[in-house]
Amino acid sequence: MTEPTNNPDSEQNERIPAMQALMDNPFLLLFIGVAMPTVFYIIWGIMEIVTLPVAP
């Protein structure tokens, strides 16, 4: 059996989880925080325009 080593080089080979990488990137969080509400408001506006009744 192989015993676990306390070598710091072995920790560098571990993959960082995707959510941790996302939360560690402030510019990506800023982009998502601006882009998501923009997309939702555009979709909401399109839905409101589509549901307007036709003027006689």
C-alpha positions in Angstrom: 0.0 0.0 0.0 1.1 3.5 -0.7 1.2 5.9 2.3 -0.1 9.4 1.8 2.7 11.9 1.6 2.7 15.4 3.1 4.5 16.8 0.0 3.2 20.2 -0.9 3.8 19.4 -4.6 1.0 16.8 -4.4 -1.5 19.5 -3.4 -0.7 21.5 -6.5 -1.8 18.6 -8.7 -5.3 18.6 -7.3 -8.0 20.1 -9.5 -9.9 23.1 -8.1 -13.7 22.5 -8.1 -15.6 24.6 -10.7 -17.7 26.4 -8.1 -14.6 27.4 -6.1 -12.9 28.7 -9.2 -16.1 30.7 -10.0 -16.3 32.2 -6.5 -12.6 33.1 -6.6 -13.0 35.2 -9.7 -14.4 38.6 -8.8 -14.6 39.9 -12.4 -16.6 36.8 -13.5 -18.9 37.3 -10.6 -19.4 41.0 -11.6 -20.1 40.0 -15.2 -22.6 37.4 -14.1 -24.2 39.9 -11.6 -24.8 42.4 -14.4 -25.6 40.0 -17.3 -28.2 37.8 -15.6 -30.6 40.6 -14.5 -30.1 42.2 -18.0 -31.1 39.0 -19.7 -34.1 38.5 -17.4 -35.4 42.0 -17.8 -35.1 41.7 -21.6 -37.0 38.4 -21.6 -39.6 40.0 -19.2 -40.0 43.0 -21.5 -40.4 40.8 -24.6 -43.1 38.8 -22.7 -44.9 42.0 -21.8 -44.8 43.3 -25.4 -46.1 40.0 -26.7 -49.0 39.9 -24.3 -50.2 43.5 -25.1 -53.6 43.4 -26.7 -53.9 44.7 -30.3 -55.3 48.2 -30.5 -58.5 48.5 -32.5 
